[in-house]
Amino acid sequence: MKLHIVLALALGVLTSCSAQKKIKGDKDVISVNGNLTTGINTVEVGEGIELELAQSNINNYVLTTDRNLTSVIQFEVRDSVLRILPSMRITRSKELHVYLKLQNPQHIILNDDTKFESPGMINVPDFSLTAREDSDFEFKLRSEQARFNLSGNAKGDVTVSTAKLDVKMSGRTDLKGDFDAAESLFTLKDNAEFEAEGKTETLNLTSSDRGDYKGRKFEAEDASVTLSGRTATAINTTDNLTVFAQDKASIESYGKGEIAINALKDDAAIEKK
C-alpha cells in the first residue's frame, strides 16, 4: 500500500512539472500544413492561438509559427472534436496562426486569449460558439439555429442570419452584432454589454446585475423583458412590449410598440422615447 502511495505521489509531481514546462519561440517563422480526418464538427482552441476558419469541402490546416513551436502545437481529433492546443506553455512567439479549412464547422470553443475570425460566410444548419476568458472573435453566419455563450472578458463582432438566436453573456463580456432572426432569446448578467442591430419577430430578454443591453437599433415586433439589479436597457418594438422590472433597472423604449407593465417595482423606471 505504501509503495502504491509513493508511486502515486511521484506520478503527481511528474505530471505537475510536465504541465508547467515552458517554451519561448525562436522567432524563425515557418508554415507547415497537414490533413485532417473527415467528420469533424467541433473546434476547440486556446493559449493565444489565432484561428482563421474557412468553410471548405476538405479538412486541412496551415500552421504558421516559430520553427521550434511547430511540434508543440497539437492537432488532436477525437469523437468529431478537433482540439488545437500546445503541449507546453508558450511564453512568447513571433506568430501563432492557424488557417483551418473545415467542411462542417458547427461548434467553436475559444479559451484563454484566442482570436477567431472567418473571412467568408459560415453556412451550417446548427451553430454554437463558446467564448471564454479574453477570447476575441469576428465572423458572419447563416444558420437555422445560432447559440452564443460568452463568459470572462470575451468579446466579439458578428453578422448573423438565423431562425432561432440564443445569446447568453456573463462576466465583463462585450458583444456587437447585426442580427436577422425570427426568435431571439437574450440573457445578460454581471457586467455584460450587448449592442445589437437588425430585426427579430420575437424577443425575450432577461438582464440582471449590471447588464447593459443596447438594442435601440434592433427592432422587435413583440418583446418581453425581465430586468433586475442596476441593468440598463434600450429596446425597440413595433407592436408590443411587456415589462417586468425591479430594483434599479432602467428602460428606454423606442418604436411604436404598446407597453404592458406587469411589474415596475422598487426604483425601476421606464422612459418612452
C-alpha positions, -999 to 999 in steps of 0.1 A, spaced: 0 0 0 28 24 10 46 17 -23 14 25 -42 10 58 -24 46 67 -31 43 59 -68 10 79 -70 27 109 -53 57 107 -76 34 105 -107 15 135 -95 48 155 -91 59 145 -125 26 154 -140 26 188 -123 62 195 -135 53 185 -170 22 207 -170 44 237 -161 70 233 -188 76 265 -207 89 273 -242 98 305 -260 96 309 -297 129 312 -317 115 340 -340 122 319 -371 87 318 -386 77 290 -409 45 274 -422 36 237 -420 5 220 -433 -15 189 -425 -46 170 -435 -74 162 -411 -99 134 -409 -135 139 -421 -164 141 -397 -151 170 -376 -179 194 -364 -163 210 -333 -131 230 -329 -116 239 -295 -86 262 -294 -67 281 -267 -34 295 -254 -33 326 -276 -37 309 -309 -51 330 -338 -76 308 -357 -88 317 -392 -115 294 -404 -127 289 -440 -156 266 -448 -145 242 -475 -151 207 -489 -119 194 -474 -104 194 -439 -69 206 -435 -47 233 -419 -17 255 -423 2 263 -391 24 294 -392 46 299 -361 81 299 -348 101 269 -361 106 254 -326 69 257 -318 56 236 -347 60 204 -328 44 219 -297 11 228 -313 -11 197 -312 -40 189 -336 -59 162 -318 -91 147 -332 -114 126 -310 -152 120 -314 -156 146 -341 -138 172 -319 -106 189 -331 -85 204 -303 -58 228 -312 -37 233 -281 0 235 -272 17 207 -252 38 232 -234 32 267 -221 43 292 -247 57 323 -230 65 342 -263 60 337 -300 66 359 -330 35 344 -347 9 317 -337 -16 314 -365 -37 285 -378 -56 287 -411 -82 259 -409 -104 246 -437 -134 226 -424 -164 211 -441 -189 213 -412 -179 239 -385 -209 236 -362 -193 243 -328 -165 267 -319 -149 268 -284 -125 296 -276 -103 296 -245 -78 320 -230 -68 349 -253 -76 331 -285 -86 352 -316 -110 337 -341 -122 351 -375 -137 338 -407 -132 357 -439 -163 343 -456 -197 332 -446 -202 302 -423 -232 283 -435 -244 254 -413 -278 243 -401 -269 244 -364 -241 266 -349 -228 274 -314 -199 294 -301 -185 293 -266 -161 322 -258 -142 323 -225 -115 343 -207 -101 370 -231 -110 355 -264 -120 376 -293 -140 368 -325 -154 382 -357 -174 364 -384 -205 361 -405 -230 333 -400 -261 318 -417 -278 291 -397 -312 278 -387 -302 279 -350 -274 300 -336 -262 300 -299 -236 322 -283 -223 317 -248 -198 343 -236 -180 345 -202 -150 361 -186 -138 390 -207 -147 376 -241 -157 400 -269 -169 397 -304 -185 413 -335 -208 392 -357 -233 393 -385 -259 366 -382 -290 354 -401 -310 327 -383 -344 314 -373 -335 309 -337 -310 331 -319 -299 324 -283 -273 347 -266 -260 342 -230 -235 366 -216 -218 369 -182 -187 384 -167 -174 415 -185 -182 403 -219 -189 426 -249 -208 416 -280 -217 437 -310 -237 424 -340 -261 427 -368 -288 401 -365 -317 389 -386 -338 364 -366 -373 351 -362 -370 342 -324 -344 358 -301 -336 349 -265 -310 370 -247 -297 365 -212 -273 390 -196 -258 392 -162 -228 406 -143 -213 434 -164 -222 420 -198 -227 446 -226 -246 437 -258 -251 461 -287 -275 447 -313 -287 459 -347 -311 443 -371 -345 428 -366 -364 399 -350 -400 388 -348 -400 380 -311 -375 389 -283 -373 376 -248 -347 395 -227 -336 387 -192 -310 410 -177 -296 412 -142 -268 427 -121 -253 455 -143 -262 440 -177 -263 467 -204 -285 459 -235 -282 485 -263 -309 475 -286 -322 508 -300 -313 497 -335 -325 461 -331 -362 461 -340 -385 435 -324 -422 431 -333 -430 416 -299 -407 418 -269 -408 407 -233 -382 419 -208 -374 408 -172 -350 432 -156 -334 434 -121 -303 449 -104 -288 480 -120 -294 470 -155 -297 495 -184 -319 485 -213 -327 503 -246 -353 484 -266 -371 490 -299 -405 474 -306 -431 478 -333 -461 460 -318 -459 450 -281 -435 453 -252 -442 435 -219 -421 447 -189 -412 432 -155 -386 453 -138 -374 457 -103 -345 471 -81 -329 499 -100 -334 487 -135 -339 514 -162 -355 510 -196 -356 532 -226 -384 522 -250 -381 531 -287 -406 525 -315 -443 523 -317 -449 492 -296 -476 493 -269 -462 489 -234 -477 465 -210 -462 468 -175 -466 436 -155 -444 450 -127 -424 481 -121 -410 476 -85 -386 494 -62 -367 521 -81 -371 506 -115 -380 532 -142 -392 532 -178 -389 561 -203 -407 562 -236 -385 577 -264 
